[in-house]
Amino acid sequence: MKSTGIIRKVDELGRVVIPIEIRNKFNISQKDPIEIYIEGSSIILKKFEPNCVFCGNTKNLINYRDKLVCKKCAEKIAGLKE
């Protein structure tokens, strides 16, 4: 993990401001959803990207029965016989 040297305080509502330089670097805009992960004693913030429920791909997604599936996995599913 790389240190940025930036330190921010948590406000009374538990919020932390992500500096504009970091938001720009990761293309995070106002109102973008952020995922929160815990790894050991670390808190990891990641810009949320919808992904395929089967392979995790984030490109060429389609909605199938309220689930996101990439076109490649959808083609594989279509080829299965019931």
C-alpha positions in Angstrom: 0.0 0.0 0.0 1.4 3.4 -1.0 1.1 6.4 1.4 -0.1 9.7 -0.1 1.1 11.7 2.9 -2.4 13.2 3.1 -4.1 13.2 6.5 -7.8 14.0 7.1 -9.8 14.1 10.2 -13.2 12.3 10.6 -16.0 14.9 11.2 -18.7 14.6 13.8 -20.9 12.6 11.4 -18.1 10.1 10.5 -17.3 11.7 7.2 -13.9 12.0 5.6 -13.2 14.3 2.6 -11.3 12.6 -0.3 -8.9 15.3 -1.7 -9.7 16.5 -5.2 -6.3 15.2 -6.6 -7.2 11.6 -5.5 -10.8 11.9 -6.8 -9.5 13.2 -10.2 -6.9 10.4 -10.4 -9.6 7.7 -9.9 -12.3 9.6 -11.9 -14.6 9.9 -8.9 -17.3 12.6 -9.3 -19.8 14.0 -6.9 -22.6 11.4 -6.1 -20.5 8.5 -7.5 -21.0 5.3 -5.4 -18.0 4.1 -3.4 -17.5 0.6 -2.1 -15.9 0.1 1.4 -13.7 -2.9 2.0 -11.9 -4.1 5.1 -8.6 -5.9 4.7 -6.9 -6.7 8.0 -6.6 -3.4 9.9 -7.1 -1.3 6.7 -10.2 0.4 5.3 -10.2 0.4 1.5 -12.4 2.8 -0.6 -13.0 1.9 -4.2 -15.2 3.5 -6.9 -18.1 1.2 -7.4 -18.3 -0.4 -10.9 -21.2 -2.7 -11.7 -19.9 -6.1 -12.8 -21.0 -9.4 -14.2 -22.3 -11.7 -11.4 -20.5 -14.7 -13.0 -17.0 -13.5 -14.1 -16.7 -9.9 -12.6 -16.3 -8.3 -16.0 -17.3 -4.6 -16.0 -17.7 -4.2 -19.8 -20.7 -4.9 -22.1 -23.2 -5.6 -19.3 -26.8 -6.5 -19.9 -29.6 -6.8 -17.3 -31.1 -10.3 -17.0 -33.7 -10.9 -14.4 -32.4 -7.9 -12.3 -28.8 -9.3 -12.5 -25.9 -7.9 -14.5 -24.3 -10.3 -16.9 -21.6 -9.6 -19.5 -22.4 -10.6 -23.1 -19.8 -13.3 -23.0 -21.4 -15.1 -20.0 -24.9 -14.4 -21.5 -23.8 -16.3 -24.7 -22.5 -19.2 -22.6 -25.8 -19.3 -20.7 -27.8 -19.2 -23.9 -25.9 -22.2 -25.1 -26.8 -24.4 -22.1 -29.7 -26.9 -22.5 -32.3 -27.2 -19.7 
